[in-house]
Amino acid sequence: MSDRANRIELTNLCMVYDDNDNILVLDRLAGDWAGVTFPGGHVEDGESVIDSVIREVKEETGLDIKAPKLCGLKQWQNADGSRYLVLFYKTNQFSGTIQSSDEGEVFWIKRKELNSYKLSQDFEDMIKIFEDDSLSEFYYYKENDKWEYKLL
């Protein structure tokens, strides 16, 4: 690997929404990032990023989505020097019936009601990347041994 090459773990999150200001959320059970968030997961070896977000939404919600649009990213540097990259997508093209999974309960809510739920860590600010076209990155960095973030 050259000095400029990075090891990257690729993941995704997808905001599924409708024309009535509803968003699909997942009340994630995993202890490392529990709370209400969007469905998503890892990009498998040999899989396209778009195919991974379609697969993850199907596995976690039961919905078939189409035409997910890249709208931003979240990233940070792991202790081992690798980069963790979450690609943010959104779509209002979907079919099927929602079904919860082992990841957690899936349900529709009005967007304005989001903050009345227990959200995943930093999700209240993270959703701004999905909704504000002037923003495209949620960046975690360490300052004085403490994790901070900024929206860019």
Residue pairs with C-beta under 8 A, 6 or more apart in sequence:
1 7
6 82
6 83
7 80
7 81
7 82
7 83
8 82
8 83
8 84
8 85
9 42
9 78
9 82
9 83
9 84
9 85
10 42
10 43
10 49
10 52
10 85
10 87
11 40
11 41
11 42
11 43
11 84
11 85
11 86
11 87
12 40
12 41
12 43
12 49
12 52
12 53
12 56
12 86
12 87
12 88
12 89
13 37
13 38
13 39
13 40
13 74
13 86
13 87
13 88
13 89
14 38
14 39
14 40
14 53
14 56
14 57
14 65
14 68
14 88
14 89
14 90
14 91
15 23
15 24
15 38
15 71
15 88
15 89
15 90
15 91
15 127
15 130
16 23
16 24
16 38
16 39
16 57
16 61
16 63
16 65
16 90
16 91
16 92
16 94
17 23
17 24
17 90
17 91
17 92
17 111
18 92
18 108
19 92
21 110
21 111
21 112
22 108
22 109
22 110
22 111
23 38
23 108
23 109
23 110
23 111
23 114
24 38
24 39
24 61
24 63
24 98
24 106
24 107
24 108
25 36
25 37
25 38
25 106
25 107
25 108
25 109
25 114
25 117
26 36
26 37
26 38
26 39
26 60
26 61
26 103
26 104
26 105
26 106
27 35
27 36
27 104
27 105
27 106
27 107
27 117
27 118
28 34
28 35
28 36
28 37
28 103
28 104
28 120
29 102
29 103
29 104
30 103
30 104
33 120
33 121
34 120
35 117
35 118
35 119
35 120
35 121
35 123
36 114
36 117
36 118
36 119
36 120
36 123
37 119
37 120
37 123
38 130
39 56
39 57
39 60
39 61
39 103
39 106
40 53
40 56
40 57
40 60
40 86
41 52
41 56
41 59
41 60
42 52
42 56
43 49
43 52
44 52
44 55
47 55
49 87
50 68
53 65
53 68
53 87
53 89
54 64
54 65
54 66
54 68
57 63
57 65
57 68
57 94
58 64
58 65
59 101
59 103
60 101
60 103
60 106
61 98
61 99
61 101
61 106
62 96
62 97
62 98
62 99
62 101
62 106
63 94
63 95
63 96
63 97
63 98
64 94
64 95
64 96
65 91
65 93
65 94
66 91
66 93
66 94
67 91
67 93
68 89
68 90
68 91
69 89
69 90
69 91
70 87
70 88
70 89
71 88
71 89
71 90
71 129
71 130
71 136
72 88
72 129
72 130
72 135
72 136
72 137
72 138
73 85
73 86
73 87
73 88
73 129
73 136
73 137
73 138
74 85
74 86
74 88
74 126
74 129
74 137
74 138
74 139
74 140
75 83
75 84
75 85
75 86
75 137
75 138
75 139
75 140
76 83
76 84
76 139
76 140
76 141
76 147
77 83
77 84
77 141
77 142
78 84
88 129
88 130
90 130
98 106
98 107
98 108
99 106
100 106
109 117
114 124
114 127
115 124
122 138
122 149
125 138
125 149
125 151
126 138
128 135
128 151
129 135
129 136
129 137
129 138
129 151
135 151
135 152
136 152
137 151
137 152
138 149
138 151
138 152
139 149
139 150
139 151
139 152
140 147
140 148
140 149
141 147
141 148
141 149
141 150
142 148
